[in-house]
Amino acid sequence: PSMAAPTINAAFKAAPAALSEGAQGVANRIRKNLRHLKSWRQREEVTCYRVYDADIPEYAVAIDVYEERIHIAEYAAPQDIPEEKTARRLEEVLDAVQVVFKIADRQEIALKQRRRQRGTEQYQRLKQEQTKRVVHESPVKALVNLHDYLDTGLFLDHRPLRGRIQAEAQGKRFLNLFCYTGVASVQAGLGGARFSTSVDLSNTYLDWFRENLASNGLAEAKHRAIRSDVMTWLAQETSEYDLILLDPPTFSNSKSTLNHFDVQRDHVELIVRSMARLATDGVLYFSNNQRRFTLDPQISEQFAVEDITRATIGPDFVRSSHS
């Protein structure tokens, strides 16, 4: 389903005394998922995870747990679904979440309604609360903001890849391209990286990254943040790195650059430029969320490529196991 900029928070109310049939179905699915994930969460000490992802197609939302807080993001409904029906279904989801997680005040739930994106809407601010809270992804303390932006500051689906980077970072020179809030760089730093460089075009995200560094006792002198268009920076950079994370957006039309980015169209040039910075025997991790993405054959011809997708999907993002 298409995602877009959130627009409203629903009116707040107390949890219902009884759930409707639809809400009960959602509640039952959330409880089933919680049971399914319980042993993994305890074993891996996972406190931030996805508990529901449009498991019931009519109730098309993603529900994430950030320790004691719940974050709900609604997927954009098909055009032929009446607005009053989608509104009622969202109410039923909220009712189910309040009952399952024993939330007395709906205001405690971070709710985002998403519509189709236009232009730069995906990056516009929602509120001005500036309320960040610390959550834990062992051993990192990560700052998240559940209300002010479309994204929270921590991509939960990247947890396994960040863990892999931490495990491999000892003594390495780490490069994080499209670094977002830099949690992977913090993981690398705590994993013993010799130094890291993190590149992003957003001052907001780079400031957030610096806060994450400080929260984890890491020095900016050793883990530098660079504001730049990644493609432009790569064309000028000459340093060598042992470990690179390349996680571009699917599309980007930032106000800060004249160039519109499309990962399917531009990934060959982006990967080639990034690989030019990789040391012999180094590893580059390339990731993107384009569902229909296909890797250009010339990349596999030019470099040794291994598809590690299955090994980097956490149990909370393997939806088939919740059927």
Disulfide bonds with the S-S distance in Angstrom:
none
